[in-house]
Amino acid sequence: MQDHYAALGLSPAATLAEIKKAFRLRASQYHPDRNTSPDAPQLFRAVQTAYEVLADDERRKTYDDNRRRGLLDSPIDTAREIWHNYLLEALK
């Protein structure tokens, strides 16, 4: 499961205004027309998906519920994924 908050560089407590701002920033950063990196299209799609989920109240609630359930069901795997995403973000 992709961490939509990490894709936008946000905390789970982010407001809708923060989500929109982060989306605009990341979308322009990773847009394939502006970014020639080979992984730019994949990152751009991840940012788009994250925005689509987090900007919709119902989809965000479902995502947050599944995310919490994942933390409880498989805490080691979830911790590894969070740490991995954190390191990737820190290295950018």
Beta strands, then each sheet from edge to edge (+ up, - down):
end
